């Protein structure tokens, strides 16, 4: 009996000691012990980024030489990035891809979210490849330096949303690295909340341009640019940089995510360096101060987004992006990755009948879900599963249209998702 009692006491002591040790580790990493978020000092975190840190990362990357996709230099640069993220203690992965006679790797580092009820992911990306003969200091060494500096500053913290830093290859040959990743993420069912793609932030030659960072977006992603604008105003005293909103540009790595139904923006300098994609894209034509300040602003935007509660999301689950349908049956994939400029990569093609289905993620009860075609209200559904037979408004649907779904909570919060579809059906709603 005494032996049993002694054993029980020892077990209790061990459990207490382990709990104390675990709590100490959690406290050290800045991870709340519960799913509730504890406040952090964002200014203090972004001030961990200094000009020399950002520039040092850029120098190391540029030292690898010209990094055309598939060359030994590009491979060496990928290995360098992998080891830099690993040294930070981040979960680091290699996403290998092969497309259109090119073969390379994307390098991924993740800060896992600490809210077990939330699987949303924020992606911060840049590309490490270059055109032939270019050192790619600005295009896009500046973006890579920014994500390395941000990852370095945030590595001891955790936030409600997961943050994923991705260094893509294959951008200069056709956005193949980002296309392969976005396609694979979509088929895995990743809940990618926002994509901040940083591509060319290393040059400013005017006083006006030195205080502006541009966000390029489609309508569905304008909320990201608006959010960034609010954050730039919030930290204006510390950073003195503002956001300028411009129309979407297809030739950057955010486009692959747009093609697969995710929200993303391209972030770029204002003045525009004339040396990108030339042998003169070297360290001589880098504005260190501008690149550093842009990085700090982007870090503040990322932090504010990572801690902001996501009250409601609606996600279109069917029809699938990148599939061709006949009478609601998926018969082919439309992974036309070579044709990103033509706008048919990841196209959804529908002939005949098709059903729309959506999933709602919400912290409160849902009042109803509204299905629309081309912003025309057609039908709502108040009970899950939320489904609708796709129809035209008064007329059959022939050609390109926009399927849009709105979800409303009982308190009035709203979420929206949309999908571009190429549809040919005689079904219509009176």
C-alpha positions as CSV (number, residue, x, y, z in Angstrom):
1,X,0.0,0.0,0.0
2,X,2.8,2.4,0.9
3,X,4.6,1.6,-2.4
4,X,1.5,2.4,-4.4
5,X,1.0,5.7,-2.5
6,X,4.6,6.6,-3.0
7,X,4.3,5.8,-6.8
8,X,1.2,8.0,-7.0
9,X,3.0,10.9,-5.3
10,X,6.0,10.6,-7.7
11,X,3.7,10.5,-10.7
12,X,1.9,13.7,-9.6
13,X,5.2,15.4,-9.0
14,X,6.4,14.5,-12.5
15,X,3.2,15.7,-14.1
16,X,3.5,19.0,-12.3
17,X,7.1,19.4,-13.3
18,X,6.3,18.6,-16.9
19,X,3.4,21.1,-16.9
20,X,5.7,23.8,-15.5
21,X,8.3,23.0,-18.1
22,X,5.7,23.1,-20.9
23,X,4.3,26.4,-19.6
24,X,7.8,27.8,-19.6
25,X,8.4,26.9,-23.2
26,X,5.0,28.3,-24.2
27,X,5.8,31.6,-22.4
28,X,9.2,31.8,-23.9
29,X,7.8,31.4,-27.5
30,X,5.1,34.0,-26.9
31,X,2.3,31.4,-27.5
32,X,-0.7,31.8,-25.3
33,X,-1.5,28.6,-23.2
34,X,-5.1,28.9,-24.3
35,X,-6.6,29.6,-27.7
36,X,-7.3,33.2,-26.5
37,X,-4.9,35.8,-28.0
38,X,-2.7,37.9,-25.7
39,X,-1.8,41.4,-26.9
40,X,1.7,42.1,-28.4
41,X,3.5,45.3,-29.1
42,X,3.6,45.5,-32.9
43,X,5.8,48.6,-32.9
44,X,8.3,46.7,-30.7
45,X,8.3,43.7,-33.1
46,X,8.7,45.7,-36.3
47,X,11.5,47.7,-34.7
48,X,13.5,44.4,-34.5
49,X,13.9,44.8,-38.3
50,X,16.7,47.2,-39.2
51,X,18.2,48.4,-42.4
52,X,21.4,46.3,-42.1
53,X,19.4,43.1,-41.5
54,X,17.3,43.5,-44.7
55,X,20.3,44.4,-46.8
56,X,22.4,41.6,-45.4
57,X,19.8,39.0,-46.5
58,X,19.8,40.6,-50.0
59,X,23.6,40.5,-50.2
60,X,23.7,36.8,-49.4
61,X,21.1,35.9,-52.0
62,X,22.7,38.1,-54.7
63,X,26.0,36.4,-54.0
64,X,24.6,33.2,-55.5
65,X,24.7,34.8,-58.9
66,X,22.1,34.8,-61.7
67,X,19.4,32.4,-60.6
68,X,17.5,31.3,-63.8
69,X,15.1,28.5,-62.9
70,X,16.6,25.0,-63.2
71,X,20.2,26.2,-63.1
72,X,22.7,25.2,-60.3
73,X,22.7,28.8,-59.0
74,X,19.0,28.7,-58.6
75,X,19.2,25.4,-56.8
76,X,22.0,26.8,-54.5
77,X,19.8,29.8,-53.7
78,X,16.9,27.5,-52.7
79,X,19.2,25.5,-50.4
80,X,20.4,28.8,-48.9
81,X,16.8,29.9,-48.2
82,X,15.9,26.5,-46.7
83,X,18.8,26.7,-44.2
84,X,18.1,30.4,-43.3
85,X,14.5,29.5,-42.4
86,X,15.7,26.4,-40.5
87,X,18.2,28.5,-38.5
88,X,15.3,30.6,-37.4
89,X,13.7,27.5,-35.9
90,X,10.7,27.6,-38.2
91,X,9.0,24.6,-39.7
92,X,10.6,24.5,-43.1
93,X,9.6,22.4,-46.2
94,X,10.6,22.0,-49.8
95,X,7.8,21.9,-52.4
96,X,9.3,20.4,-55.5
97,X,7.5,21.0,-58.8
98,X,7.9,20.1,-62.4
99,X,6.1,21.9,-65.3
100,X,6.6,22.6,-69.0
101,X,10.2,21.3,-69.1
102,X,11.2,23.1,-65.9
103,X,12.0,21.5,-62.6
104,X,12.7,23.4,-59.3
105,X,11.6,23.9,-55.7
106,X,9.6,26.4,-53.6
107,X,10.9,26.9,-50.1
108,X,8.2,27.2,-47.4
109,X,8.5,28.3,-43.7
110,X,5.5,28.2,-41.4
111,X,4.5,29.9,-38.1
112,X,1.6,27.7,-37.0
113,X,-1.5,29.5,-35.7
114,X,-2.4,29.1,-32.1
115,X,-6.2,29.1,-32.4
116,X,-7.4,25.4,-32.7
117,X,-10.8,26.5,-34.2
118,X,-9.1,28.5,-37.0
119,X,-7.3,26.9,-40.0
120,X,-6.9,30.1,-42.0
121,X,-3.5,30.7,-43.6
122,X,-1.9,34.0,-44.6
123,X,0.8,33.6,-47.3
124,X,3.6,36.1,-47.7
125,X,5.6,35.3,-50.8
126,X,8.4,36.5,-53.1
127,X,10.4,34.8,-55.9
128,X,14.1,34.0,-55.8
129,X,14.7,33.1,-59.5
130,X,15.9,35.6,-62.1
131,X,16.0,36.1,-65.8
132,X,19.2,34.9,-67.6
133,X,22.2,37.1,-66.8
134,X,20.5,39.2,-64.1
135,X,21.5,39.1,-60.5
136,X,17.9,40.0,-59.5
137,X,18.8,42.3,-56.7
138,X,15.5,44.1,-57.0
139,X,13.5,41.6,-59.0
140,X,12.9,39.9,-56.7
141,X,15.8,39.8,-54.3
142,X,14.2,42.7,-52.5
143,X,11.1,40.7,-51.9
144,X,13.0,37.7,-50.6
145,X,15.0,39.9,-48.3
146,X,11.8,41.3,-46.9
147,X,10.2,37.9,-46.2
148,X,13.4,36.7,-44.5
149,X,13.6,39.8,-42.3
150,X,9.9,39.4,-41.4
151,X,10.3,35.7,-40.6
152,X,13.3,36.5,-38.5
153,X,11.4,39.2,-36.5
154,X,8.3,37.0,-36.0
155,X,10.0,33.6,-35.3
156,X,9.5,33.8,-31.5
157,X,5.8,34.5,-31.7
158,X,2.6,32.8,-32.6
159,X,-0.8,34.3,-33.7
160,X,-4.4,33.2,-34.3
161,X,-3.8,32.8,-38.0
162,X,-1.1,30.6,-39.5
163,X,1.6,32.6,-41.4
164,X,3.4,30.9,-44.3
165,X,6.4,32.4,-45.9
166,X,7.0,31.1,-49.4
167,X,10.0,31.7,-51.7
168,X,8.9,30.7,-55.2
169,X,11.0,29.7,-58.2
170,X,9.8,29.7,-61.8
171,X,8.3,33.2,-61.7
172,X,10.4,34.5,-64.6
173,X,9.6,31.6,-66.9
174,X,5.8,31.6,-66.5
175,X,4.9,31.7,-62.8
176,X,5.3,28.0,-62.7
177,X,6.3,27.6,-59.0
178,X,3.4,29.6,-57.7
179,X,1.0,27.9,-60.1
180,X,2.1,24.5,-58.9
181,X,1.8,25.4,-55.3
182,X,-1.6,27.2,-55.6
183,X,-3.0,24.2,-57.6
184,X,-1.7,21.7,-55.0
185,X,-3.0,23.8,-52.1
186,X,-6.4,24.0,-53.7
187,X,-6.7,20.3,-54.2
188,X,-5.5,19.8,-50.6
189,X,-8.3,22.1,-49.4
190,X,-6.1,24.7,-47.8
191,X,-8.0,27.6,-46.3
192,X,-5.8,30.4,-47.7
193,X,-7.2,33.6,-46.3
194,X,-4.9,36.1,-48.1
195,X,-1.8,36.2,-50.2
196,X,0.7,39.1,-49.9
197,X,3.0,38.7,-52.8
198,X,6.1,41.0,-52.6
199,X,7.8,41.5,-55.9
200,X,10.2,44.5,-56.5
201,X,10.4,46.8,-53.5
202,X,14.0,47.9,-53.7
203,X,14.1,51.2,-55.6
204,X,12.9,54.7,-55.1
205,X,14.3,57.8,-56.8
206,X,11.7,60.5,-56.1
207,X,10.6,62.0,-52.8
208,X,7.0,61.1,-53.6
209,X,7.8,57.5,-54.6
210,X,10.0,57.0,-51.6
211,X,6.9,57.2,-49.4
212,X,4.5,55.0,-51.4
213,X,4.0,51.2,-51.7
214,X,1.6,50.0,-54.4
215,X,-1.0,47.2,-54.0
216,X,-2.3,45.7,-57.3
217,X,-5.5,43.7,-57.0
218,X,-8.7,42.4,-58.5
219,X,-12.1,43.4,-57.1
220,X,-12.3,40.3,-54.8
221,X,-9.0,41.2,-53.2
222,X,-9.6,45.0,-52.7
223,X,-10.3,44.3,-49.1
224,X,-6.6,43.5,-48.6
225,X,-5.5,46.8,-50.1
226,X,-8.1,48.6,-48.0
227,X,-6.8,46.8,-44.9
228,X,-3.2,47.7,-45.7
229,X,-4.2,51.3,-46.2
230,X,-5.8,51.5,-42.8
231,X,-2.6,50.0,-41.2
232,X,-0.3,52.4,-43.0
233,X,-2.4,55.2,-41.6
234,X,-2.3,53.7,-38.1
235,X,1.6,53.5,-38.2
236,X,2.1,56.7,-40.2
237,X,4.1,58.4,-37.4
238,X,6.5,55.5,-37.2
239,X,6.9,54.6,-40.9
240,X,5.7,57.5,-43.0
241,X,4.6,55.3,-45.9
242,X,1.3,55.1,-47.6
243,X,-0.5,52.6,-49.9
244,X,-1.5,53.4,-53.4
245,X,-4.1,51.1,-55.0
246,X,-3.7,50.1,-58.7
247,X,-5.5,47.7,-61.0
248,X,-4.4,44.1,-61.2
249,X,-1.3,43.0,-63.1
250,X,-1.4,39.3,-64.2
251,X,2.4,38.7,-64.4
252,X,3.2,38.1,-60.7
253,X,2.9,35.2,-58.4
254,X,-0.3,36.2,-56.7
255,X,-2.1,35.5,-60.0
256,X,-2.0,31.7,-59.5
257,X,-3.9,32.1,-56.3
258,X,-6.5,34.3,-57.9
259,X,-6.9,31.6,-60.6
260,X,-7.7,29.1,-57.9
261,X,-10.2,31.2,-56.0
262,X,-8.0,32.7,-53.3
263,X,-7.6,36.4,-52.5
264,X,-4.2,37.9,-53.2
265,X,-2.4,41.1,-54.1
266,X,0.9,42.1,-55.8
267,X,3.0,44.5,-53.7
268,X,5.5,46.6,-55.7
269,X,7.5,49.8,-55.4
270,X,6.1,53.1,-56.8
271,X,8.9,54.5,-59.0
272,X,9.7,51.4,-60.9
273,X,13.4,50.5,-61.6
274,X,14.4,50.4,-65.2
275,X,17.1,47.8,-64.4
276,X,14.9,44.8,-63.6
277,X,15.5,41.8,-65.8
278,X,18.8,43.3,-67.0
279,X,22.5,42.7,-66.0
280,X,22.3,46.0,-64.1
281,X,19.8,44.7,-61.6
282,X,22.5,44.6,-58.9
283,X,23.2,46.0,-55.5
284,X,24.2,49.4,-57.0
285,X,20.6,50.2,-57.8
286,X,19.0,49.3,-54.5
287,X,17.6,52.0,-52.3
288,X,18.4,50.5,-48.9
289,X,16.3,52.9,-46.9
290,X,13.2,52.4,-49.1
291,X,13.4,48.6,-49.0
292,X,13.8,48.6,-45.2
293,X,10.9,50.9,-44.6
294,X,8.7,49.0,-47.0
295,X,9.6,45.8,-45.2
296,X,8.6,47.3,-41.8
297,X,5.3,48.5,-43.1
298,X,4.6,45.1,-44.7
299,X,5.5,43.4,-41.3
300,X,3.0,45.7,-39.5
301,X,0.3,44.8,-42.1
302,X,1.0,41.1,-41.7
303,X,0.9,41.3,-37.9
304,X,-2.4,43.2,-37.8
305,X,-3.9,40.7,-40.2
306,X,-2.6,37.7,-38.3
307,X,-4.2,38.8,-35.0
308,X,-7.5,40.1,-36.4
309,X,-10.3,37.8,-35.6
310,X,-12.0,36.1,-38.6
311,X,-15.7,36.1,-37.6
312,X,-17.0,34.4,-40.7
313,X,-15.8,32.9,-44.0
314,X,-17.8,31.4,-46.9
315,X,-16.0,29.1,-49.3
316,X,-17.3,27.8,-52.6
317,X,-16.7,24.0,-52.5
318,X,-18.4,23.2,-55.9
319,X,-18.0,23.5,-58.8
320,X,-14.2,23.0,-58.5
321,X,-11.7,25.5,-59.8
322,X,-9.7,24.0,-62.7
323,X,-12.3,21.4,-63.7
324,X,-14.5,20.8,-66.8
325,X,-18.1,19.6,-66.1
326,X,-20.8,18.0,-68.3
327,X,-24.2,17.8,-66.5
328,X,-22.6,18.2,-63.0
329,X,-20.0,15.5,-63.6
330,X,-16.3,16.6,-63.5
331,X,-14.7,15.0,-66.6
332,X,-11.4,16.8,-67.0
333,X,-8.8,19.0,-65.3
334,X,-8.1,22.4,-66.8
335,X,-4.6,22.9,-65.5
336,X,-3.5,25.0,-68.4
337,X,-0.5,26.5,-66.5
338,X,1.2,27.8,-69.7
339,X,-1.6,30.2,-70.5
340,X,-1.8,32.5,-67.5
341,X,-1.8,35.6,-69.7
342,X,-4.8,34.4,-71.6
343,X,-6.8,34.0,-68.3
344,X,-7.7,30.3,-68.9
345,X,-5.4,28.7,-66.3
346,X,-7.5,27.0,-63.7
347,X,-10.7,27.7,-65.7
348,X,-14.0,26.2,-64.6
349,X,-15.9,25.0,-67.6
350,X,-19.6,23.9,-67.3
351,X,-21.8,22.4,-70.0
352,X,-25.4,21.6,-68.9
353,X,-26.5,21.3,-65.3
354,X,-24.3,22.2,-62.4
355,X,-24.7,22.5,-58.6
356,X,-23.1,25.2,-56.5
357,X,-22.2,24.2,-52.9
358,X,-20.5,26.3,-50.2
359,X,-19.2,25.9,-46.7
360,X,-19.6,28.5,-44.0
361,X,-17.1,28.9,-41.1
362,X,-18.6,31.2,-38.4
363,X,-18.3,31.9,-34.7
364,X,-22.1,32.6,-34.6
365,X,-25.3,31.2,-36.2
366,X,-25.9,31.8,-39.9
367,X,-29.0,33.7,-40.9
368,X,-28.9,32.8,-44.6
369,X,-26.6,32.3,-47.7
370,X,-27.3,34.1,-50.9
371,X,-26.3,32.8,-54.4
372,X,-25.8,35.3,-57.2
373,X,-24.8,35.3,-60.9
374,X,-23.0,38.5,-62.0
375,X,-24.0,40.3,-58.8
376,X,-27.7,39.5,-59.5
377,X,-29.5,38.0,-56.5
378,X,-31.1,34.7,-57.5
379,X,-31.7,32.4,-54.6
380,X,-31.0,32.1,-50.9
381,X,-30.7,29.1,-48.5
382,X,-31.2,29.3,-44.8
383,X,-30.2,25.7,-43.8
384,X,-27.0,23.7,-44.4
385,X,-25.9,22.1,-46.6
386,X,-25.9,25.4,-48.6
387,X,-26.6,24.3,-52.2
388,X,-28.1,25.7,-55.4
389,X,-28.6,24.6,-59.0
390,X,-26.8,27.2,-61.1
391,X,-29.2,29.2,-63.3
392,X,-29.4,32.4,-65.2
393,X,-31.5,35.4,-64.2
394,X,-34.4,35.4,-66.7
395,X,-32.1,34.1,-69.5
396,X,-29.9,31.0,-70.1
397,X,-26.2,31.4,-69.3
398,X,-23.8,31.2,-72.2
399,X,-20.1,32.3,-71.8
400,X,-18.1,33.9,-68.9
401,X,-20.0,34.7,-65.7
402,X,-19.3,35.2,-62.0
403,X,-20.7,32.9,-59.4
404,X,-20.9,34.8,-56.1
405,X,-22.0,33.6,-52.7
406,X,-22.7,35.8,-49.6
407,X,-23.1,34.5,-46.1
408,X,-24.8,36.5,-43.3
409,X,-24.8,35.9,-39.6
410,X,-27.7,36.7,-37.3
411,X,-25.8,39.8,-36.1
412,X,-25.2,41.1,-39.6
413,X,-21.6,40.1,-40.3
414,X,-21.0,39.2,-44.0
415,X,-18.6,37.1,-45.9
416,X,-18.3,36.6,-49.7
417,X,-16.6,34.2,-52.1
418,X,-16.7,34.2,-55.9
419,X,-15.7,32.1,-58.8
420,X,-15.3,32.9,-62.5
421,X,-17.1,30.2,-64.6
422,X,-17.5,29.5,-68.3
423,X,-21.0,28.0,-68.4
424,X,-23.4,26.9,-71.2
425,X,-26.8,26.0,-69.7
426,X,-30.4,26.6,-70.6
427,X,-31.5,26.7,-67.0
428,X,-32.8,30.1,-65.8
429,X,-34.8,31.6,-63.0
430,X,-38.0,33.6,-63.7
